Amino acid sequence: MKEGARIAAAIELLTTLNEAWVKGERAPADAVLAQYFRGRRYIGAKDRGAIAELVYYILRHGATLEWWLEKTHPKGGPRGIVILALVFFKQAHIGQFAEWFDGSDYCPAPLTEEERTMIALYAGKELIHGNVPEPARLNYPDWMGGRLHDLFGEKLYLAMEAMNHEAPVDIRVNTLKASRQQVLDALAAEGFVVAATHYAPHGIRLTKRGALFATQAFRDGWFEMQDEGSQLVASLVEAGAKQKVIDFCAGAGGKTLAIAATMSNKGRILAWDVSDARLSQLPKRLTRAGVDNVQARTLTSESDPFIKRHKESADWVLLDVPCTGTGTWRRNPDLKWRTEEKDLAEMTAIQQRILESAARLVKPGGRLIYATCSLFEEENEGRIEAFLSAQGGFTIEPVTRPNIPMTAVSGGFLRLFPHQHDTDGFFAAVLKKK
């Protein structure tokens, strides 16, 4: 595939994303890219990687690129943004542009005079300089500024810089089938550069991406993909082999699988979610992992009448609730641009309903773990405060685990940040029922 064709594909993808977001559709970038490539099987793996790299660079630095574009070519649209990305990211010169934008089959149309002027003006310049306003320089929406300043204070620059880098690749060893050392050795033998994670006792980090799903270790169920922060949240569920756990918002089951391994595939785990599409991925993962103590069920809503059947029966209830996902910007940078302030209010309402419904499931002496991958206080401490004020019978149990650093504990809650712990951003609270 010619470089010009790759560039044309990136322009087409950004146009599709912009059109969807303008309409108010919450189309995730990774899903749009996956659908685009599925419809174009002729695009090889190397080309897909190059196209995705350019698109994700633009999503990470979108506000800065928009600021530059507005100064010289305000009607440039996705094509103008891609041209600027090639100038700043690839340090492309005018001769390369003439080769790439030649109007031939599958390549972009030739440059306009306005585009040529823009390239000449910005060639050799740094993407960031002192005149760029803070939201554009740090790449966050204007409406989030106050909240981010309150949260990070003088560390805001470090925090935003860390969240603008690509997330590492972490996996969790399935201890039902292998030890961490076995998996480290197996992946190293296949040419992967791997190391044990800092905090998660069963985690492994890759220093370079690779075809993990093609490895024999993966096919044998020795590991699952899971961010180290997500592994630490799952480790808060310290269920015994004879206990009952309800994973109320199980999704595709990443934390369910981690808990099953902790329980040595004994006891009972109920994995619930309102999304049948997400939950439908779990059976195959359970089979590969050798797990048979999990029962999955799709709920109609957070107040499904079925929930009452399990009232006060669970030793542990895990709520990894839907949220704005602000802690996952390293791997989902598009969330910054498709999340609006009204979405935050909608999320907190959903989170409160889930908390109130799931609280019925906890037996006396049992524990409820509330978790988000959000940075915002409204979705985290604010939800716990509101819940405890409205519903008695629970107390905060401070997070104390040998593998969790003190820097990740604030006010008794788990607080993980990319710039401090090199994980996704997570919040978790452990509540004990009296």
C-alpha positions in Angstrom: 0.0 0.0 0.0 1.4 3.4 -1.0 2.0 6.0 1.7 -0.5 8.2 -0.1 -3.2 5.5 0.2 -2.5 5.2 3.9 -2.9 8.9 4.4 -6.1 8.9 2.4 -7.4 6.2 4.7 -6.6 8.2 7.8 -8.4 11.2 6.3 -11.5 9.1 5.6 -11.5 7.6 9.1 -11.2 11.0 10.8 -14.0 12.3 8.6 -16.2 9.3 9.6 -15.4 9.9 13.3 -16.1 13.7 13.1 -19.4 13.2 11.4 -20.5 10.7 14.0 -19.5 12.9 16.9 -21.2 16.0 15.4 -24.4 13.9 15.3 -24.0 13.1 19.0 -23.2 9.5 18.4 -20.7 7.9 20.9 -18.8 6.0 18.3 -15.5 4.7 19.9 -12.5 5.2 17.6 -11.3 1.6 18.0 -14.7 0.2 16.9 -14.8 2.6 13.9 -11.3 1.5 12.9 -12.1 -2.2 13.3 -15.2 -1.8 11.1 -13.3 0.1 8.5 -10.6 -2.5 8.2 -13.1 -5.4 8.2 -14.7 -3.9 5.1 -11.3 -3.6 3.4 -9.6 -7.0 3.8 -7.0 -6.0 1.2 -5.3 -3.7 3.8 -2.5 -5.7 5.3 -1.4 -5.7 9.0 1.5 -3.4 8.5 -0.7 -0.9 6.6 -3.4 -1.1 9.3 -0.8 -0.4 12.0 0.6 2.7 10.1 -2.9 4.1 9.5 -4.0 3.5 13.1 -0.7 5.1 14.4 -1.4 8.3 12.4 -5.1 8.4 13.5 -4.3 7.9 17.2 -1.5 10.5 17.1 -4.2 13.0 15.9 -6.7 11.9 18.5 -4.0 12.4 21.2 -2.9 15.8 20.0 -6.2 16.9 18.5 -6.6 20.1 20.5 -3.1 21.3 19.7 -3.4 20.5 16.0 -6.8 22.3 15.8 -5.2 25.4 17.4 -2.5 25.5 14.7 -5.1 24.8 11.9 -7.4 27.5 13.1 -4.6 30.1 12.8 -3.9 29.4 9.1 -6.5 27.2 7.5 -9.7 27.2 9.6 -11.7 25.3 7.0 -9.1 22.6 6.6 -11.2 19.9 8.3 -9.8 16.3 8.7 -7.6 16.7 5.7 -6.0 19.8 7.1 -5.5 18.1 10.5 -3.8 15.1 8.8 -1.5 17.4 6.9 -0.5 19.2 10.1 0.1 15.8 11.8 2.4 14.8 9.0 4.3 18.1 9.4 4.7 17.8 13.2 4.7 14.0 13.7 6.5 12.8 10.6 8.5 16.0 9.9 7.4 15.7 6.3 8.7 18.2 3.8 7.0 19.6 0.7 8.6 17.1 -1.6 7.1 14.2 0.2 3.7 15.9 0.2 3.9 16.2 -3.6 4.6 12.5 -3.8 1.8 11.5 -1.4 -0.9 14.0 -2.5 -0.7 13.3 -6.2 -4.4 12.5 -7.0 -3.7 9.0 -8.2 -5.8 6.0 -7.4 -6.5 5.8 -3.6 -4.3 8.8 -2.9 -5.4 12.3 -1.7 -5.9 15.1 -4.3 -3.0 17.5 -4.9 -2.3 20.2 -2.4 -4.0 23.5 -2.6 -2.1 26.7 -2.5 -3.4 27.4 1.0 -2.2 24.0 2.1 1.3 24.6 0.6 1.5 27.9 2.5 0.6 26.2 5.7 3.2 23.5 5.3 5.9 26.0 4.5 4.9 28.1 7.6 5.0 25.3 10.1 7.8 23.1 8.7 10.5 22.6 11.3 8.4 24.1 14.2 7.7 22.4 17.5 4.1 21.2 18.1 4.1 22.8 21.5 5.3 26.3 22.5 4.4 28.9 25.1 1.7 30.7 23.1 -0.5 27.6 22.9 -3.4 28.0 25.4 -3.4 25.4 28.2 -6.4 23.3 27.1 -4.9 23.0 23.6 -1.3 22.5 24.9 -2.4 19.8 27.3 -5.1 18.4 25.1 -8.2 18.4 27.2 -11.7 19.9 26.6 -12.3 23.4 28.1 -15.1 22.3 30.3 -12.8 19.8 32.2 -10.2 22.5 33.1 -11.5 23.3 36.6 -11.9 19.7 37.6 -8.5 18.7 36.4 -6.8 21.6 38.2 -8.6 20.8 41.4 -7.5 17.2 41.1 -3.9 17.6 40.1 -2.9 21.1 41.1 0.7 21.8 40.2 1.1 18.3 38.8 -1.5 18.9 36.0 1.2 19.1 33.3 2.8 15.8 34.4 -0.6 14.1 34.6 -1.8 15.3 31.2 1.6 14.5 29.6 1.5 10.9 30.9 -2.1 10.5 29.7 -1.1 11.6 26.2 1.3 8.7 25.8 0.3 5.3 24.5 -0.5 2.8 27.2 1.8 -0.2 27.7 0.6 -3.7 27.1 -0.1 -5.6 30.3 -1.3 -9.2 30.7 -2.4 -11.2 33.8 -1.1 -14.7 34.3 -3.8 -17.3 34.8 -2.5 -19.0 37.9 -4.9 -21.9 37.4 -2.7 -23.0 34.5 0.7 -21.4 34.8 3.1 -19.4 37.0 4.3 -15.9 36.1 7.8 -17.3 35.5 6.5 -19.9 33.1 4.7 -17.2 31.1 7.7 -14.9 31.2 9.9 -17.7 29.9 7.4 -18.8 27.2 6.9 -15.3 25.8 10.7 -14.5 25.9 11.3 -17.7 23.9 8.9 -16.4 21.2 10.9 -13.1 21.0 8.8 -10.9 23.3 10.6 -8.4 25.6 8.7 -8.9 28.9 9.1 -8.0 32.6 7.1 -8.5 35.7 4.7 -5.6 36.6 5.6 -3.4 39.6 2.5 -4.0 41.7 0.2 -6.7 40.4 1.6 -10.0 41.6 0.5 -11.9 38.5 1.1 -9.2 35.9 3.5 -9.0 33.0 4.3 -5.9 30.9 5.5 -6.0 27.3 8.0 -3.3 26.3 6.9 -3.7 22.7 3.7 -4.7 21.1 3.4 -8.0 19.3 1.0 -10.7 18.2 0.2 -12.0 21.6 -3.0 -13.8 20.6 -1.0 -15.9 18.2 1.2 -17.4 20.9 0.8 -20.9 22.2 0.7 -19.6 25.8 -2.4 -17.5 24.9 -4.1 -20.4 23.1 -3.5 -22.6 26.2 -5.1 -20.1 28.5 -2.0 -19.1 30.3 -2.8 -15.4 30.3 -5.4 -12.7 29.6 -4.9 -9.1 28.5 -5.5 -6.8 31.5 -4.1 -3.4 32.5 -2.1 -3.6 35.8 -4.5 -1.1 37.4 -7.5 -3.3 36.5 -5.6 -6.3 38.0 -5.2 -4.3 41.3 -8.9 -3.4 41.4 -9.8 -7.1 40.9 -7.3 -8.1 43.7 -9.5 -6.1 46.2 -11.9 -9.0 46.0 -10.3 -11.4 48.5 -12.9 -14.2 48.1 -12.4 -17.6 49.6 -12.9 -20.9 47.9 -16.3 -21.4 49.6 -17.7 -17.9 49.1 -20.1 -16.3 46.7 -19.1 -13.3 44.5 -21.3 -11.2 42.2 -19.5 -9.2 39.5 -22.4 -6.9 38.8 -21.0 -5.0 35.8 -18.9 -7.9 34.4 -18.6 -6.7 30.8 -16.4 -9.1 28.9 -15.3 -10.7 32.2 -11.7 -9.6 32.7 -12.1 -9.1 36.4 -14.4 -12.1 36.7 -11.6 -14.3 35.4 -9.1 -12.7 37.8 -11.4 -13.4 40.7 -11.9 -17.0 39.6 -8.2 -17.6 39.7 -8.0 -16.0 43.2 -10.7 -18.5 44.3 -8.8 -21.4 42.8 -11.8 -22.0 40.5 -14.0 -22.9 43.6 -16.9 -21.2 45.2 -19.4 -19.4 43.1 -19.2 -16.3 40.8 -22.2 -14.7 39.2 -21.2 -12.5 36.3 -23.9 -10.0 35.3 -24.2 -7.2 32.8 -26.9 -5.3 30.9 -24.9 -5.7 27.6 -25.4 -9.1 26.0 -22.8 -8.3 23.4 -20.1 -7.7 26.0 -21.1 -10.7 28.2 -21.2 -13.0 25.2 -17.4 -12.9 25.0 -17.1 -14.5 28.4 -17.9 -18.2 27.7 -15.0 -18.6 25.3 -12.7 -16.9 27.7 -13.9 -19.1 30.6 -13.2 -22.3 28.5 -9.8 -21.2 27.5 -8.9 -20.3 31.1 -10.2 -23.6 32.5 -12.8 -21.8 34.7 -16.1 -23.5 35.6 -17.3 -21.7 38.7 -18.9 -18.8 36.8 -22.5 -18.3 35.8 -23.3 -15.5 33.4 -26.6 -13.7 33.0 -27.7 -10.6 31.0 -29.8 -8.2 33.1 -32.6 -6.1 31.6 -31.4 -3.1 33.8 -29.7 -2.4 37.1 -33.1 -3.0 38.8 -33.9 -6.3 37.0 -36.4 -8.2 39.2 -34.1 -11.2 39.0 -31.6 -9.4 41.3 -34.0 -9.8 44.3 -33.5 -13.5 44.2 -29.9 -13.0 45.5 -30.7 -10.5 48.2 -28.2 -10.5 51.1 -26.5 -13.6 49.7 -23.1 -12.4 48.4 -19.8 -12.3 50.4 -18.4 -9.9 47.8 -20.1 -7.7 45.2 -17.9 -5.9 42.6 -19.2 -2.9 40.9 -16.9 -1.8 38.1 -19.5 0.8 37.0 -20.0 2.6 33.7 -18.1 5.9 33.8 -16.7 8.7 31.6 -13.5 6.6 31.3 -11.2 9.6 31.8 -8.6 7.3 33.4 -8.2 5.4 30.1 -7.2 8.3 27.9 -3.9 6.7 27.1 -5.6 3.9 25.2 -8.9 5.7 24.4 -7.8 9.3 23.6 -11.0 9.8 21.6 -13.0 9.8 24.8 -11.7 13.3 25.5 -13.4 14.7 22.5 -16.7 12.7 22.6 -17.4 13.2 26.3 -19.5 16.3 27.2 -20.3 17.8 30.6 -23.9 16.4 30.4 -22.5 12.9 30.0 -20.9 13.3 33.4 -24.2 14.1 35.0 -25.8 11.1 33.2 -23.1 8.8 34.4 -23.3 9.8 38.1 -27.1 9.1 38.0 -26.5 5.7 36.6 -23.7 4.9 39.1 -26.0 5.9 42.0 -28.8 3.6 40.8 -26.3 0.7 40.4 -24.9 1.3 43.9 -28.4 1.3 45.5 -29.5 -1.8 43.6 -26.3 -3.8 44.2 -26.2 -3.0 47.9 -29.1 -5.3 48.4 -27.0 -8.3 47.4 -24.4 -8.0 50.2 -24.8 -10.3 53.2 -24.1 -8.9 56.7 -20.4 -8.8 57.1 -19.9 -8.9 53.4 -18.2 -6.3 51.2 -19.2 -4.1 48.3 -16.4 -2.8 46.1 -17.2 0.2 43.9 -14.7 1.0 41.1 -14.4 3.3 38.1 -11.8 4.1 35.6 -12.6 7.8 35.9 -10.6 10.7 37.4 -13.5 12.9 38.4 -14.5 13.3 42.1 -18.2 13.3 41.2 -17.9 9.7 39.9 -15.7 8.5 42.8 -15.6 10.0 46.3 -18.8 11.9 45.5 -20.7 8.7 44.8 -19.5 7.0 47.9 -20.4 10.0 50.1 -23.9 10.2 48.5 -24.5 6.5 48.9 -23.4 6.4 52.6 -25.6 9.5 53.4 -28.6 7.9 51.8 -28.1 4.3 52.9 -26.9 3.3 56.3 -25.5 -0.1 57.1 -22.1 0.3 55.3 -18.8 1.6 56.5 -15.6 2.4 54.5 -12.9 -0.2 54.9 -9.6 1.4 54.1 -7.7 -0.2 51.3 -4.7 -2.1 52.7 -3.1 -4.7 50.5 0.6 -5.7 50.5 0.9 -5.2 46.7 -0.7 -1.8 46.6 1.7 1.2 47.2 0.9 3.9 49.8 1.0 6.5 47.0 -2.1 4.8 45.6 -4.2 5.1 48.8 -6.0 8.4 49.5 -8.6 8.8 52.2 -8.8 5.0 52.5 -9.6 4.7 48.8 -7.6 3.3 45.9 -6.4 6.0 43.5 -4.2 5.1 40.6 -2.9 7.6 38.1 -0.8 7.1 34.9 1.8 9.7 35.9 2.3 8.2 39.3 1.8 4.4 38.8 2.0 3.9 35.0 -1.4 2.3 35.0 -4.7 3.4 33.8 -6.5 5.8 36.1 -8.7 3.9 38.6 -10.7 4.6 41.7 -11.9 1.9 44.1 -13.6 1.9 47.5 -14.2 -1.1 49.8 -17.5 -0.9 51.8 -18.3 -3.3 54.5 -21.8 -4.2 55.5 -22.4 -4.0 59.2 
